[in-house]
């Protein structure tokens, strides 16, 4: 699948809440304050450092 924001790139992660594939440059939880039933196993959420507003990896 292609990245939701960059159709020319492969989406390597998927946001299950919004059903969007994201490339490595777009890894960011769309709304960390809102409830998400997928959060505990969400790679997008786990790879984003909300406090420092940057990717962990």
C-alpha positions in Angstrom: 0.0 0.0 0.0 1.1 3.6 -0.6 1.6 6.3 1.9 -1.6 8.3 2.6 0.3 11.6 2.3 3.0 10.6 -0.3 1.4 8.4 -3.0 4.8 7.8 -4.6 6.1 6.1 -1.4 5.4 2.8 0.2 3.4 2.9 3.4 5.4 0.8 5.9 3.1 1.4 8.9 -0.6 1.5 9.2 -2.9 3.6 11.5 -5.7 1.2 12.2 -7.9 3.9 13.6 -7.9 6.0 10.5 -7.1 3.1 8.1 -4.1 5.0 6.6 -0.8 3.6 5.5 2.2 5.9 6.3 5.8 6.0 5.1 8.7 6.4 7.5 8.6 10.2 7.1 5.0 10.4 8.1 5.0 8.3 11.3 3.0 10.3 13.7 0.0 9.6 15.8 -2.8 11.8 14.5 -4.4 12.4 17.8 -2.6 11.2 20.9 -5.2 12.7 23.3 -8.2 10.9 21.7 -9.2 7.4 22.6 -8.0 4.7 20.3 -8.8 1.0 20.8 -5.7 0.1 18.8 -3.2 2.1 20.8 -1.7 -0.7 22.9 -0.4 -2.4 19.8 0.0 0.6 17.5 3.4 0.9 15.9 2.7 4.4 14.8 1.9 5.5 18.4 4.9 3.6 19.9 7.4 5.1 17.4 6.3 8.7 18.1 7.6 10.8 21.1 4.8 13.2 21.8 6.7 15.1 24.5 9.5 16.0 22.1 7.4 16.0 19.0 9.6 13.6 17.1 10.1 10.1 15.9 11.8 7.7 18.3 13.5 5.8 15.5 
